[in-house]
Amino acid sequence: MTAGSPDTSPGSPAHPPAAERARTVAARPFCALFGAGLGICQLWGATTTAKGDVLLVVPQDGAVMTALRDSPLGDVPARLTVTDRTPFPLRHPVRGLVQLSGWVTPVPVDHVPRLLLDFADAYPCDSLFDVGLSATLVRLDLAEVLLEEAGVSIDVEPDDFLAARPDAISTGETELMAAECDALSRLSGRVRHWAGRHDDVRLLGLDRFGVRFRVQSRNGCYDLRVPFESSLDGPARFSAAVAGLLSCGTA
């Protein structure tokens, strides 16, 4: 088992690289947009596409579009914050967040249809139907990427962020949890036995490197990962990987 703060070493064999973790968080739907001189701005949807475009859906009559129309440079400095919340019942559900900072710029009209399809592939939200009516599609040109997990802040190079891909296991963890509920419950029991009978052990998340738990002890809480023998390349091997963890002794 590996415990404590996330390993910041990109080559660590037991943890996803920081850029991959940032892309995984960026795929979550819990977003907030802050514009320089505008404060918190109304945002109807946001995602990072497979091709590396950070796209936002904003209201046509909102603060962002007004600022863009008035901007002499044609852009607006902004920061998009995406929060990673566990889908499992926890007292403190936030696992981390990523801050994407840069400049909001208009999307050329002839690029909108293609980018809408890319947006829908990454995150099919209802607000896409409003683009061209009451909403507008804009792009965030990245300057900085900051990943925050377990009290640790990690600067990620924008090029590394855009070149990475979201973790295929983590993005499908809700379905995998339902399919492997019994096996994961047995694994939770093992972690509880290891942690101590007075500690509360809860499933925190899944990724291609292992199963993550949050342990609430008398002295505070900490996160740990039970690592797979080797990293997975997709959900198809997840069941066998969990079975491998349970084969090491009596569950």
Secondary structure, DSSP 8 states (H G I E B T S, - for coil): -EESS----TT-TTS--HHHHHHHHHTSSEEEEEETTTEEE--SEEEE-TTS-EEEEEETTSHHHHHHHH-TTS-EEEEEEEEEE-SS--SS-EEEEEEEEEEEEE--GGGHHHHHHHHHHH---GGGGGBTTTEEEEEEEEEEEEEEETTEEEEE-HHHHHH----TTGGGHHHHHHHTHHHHHHHHHHHHHHH-TTSEEEEEEEETTEEEEEEEETTEEEEEEEE-SS--SSGGGHHHHHHHHHTSS--
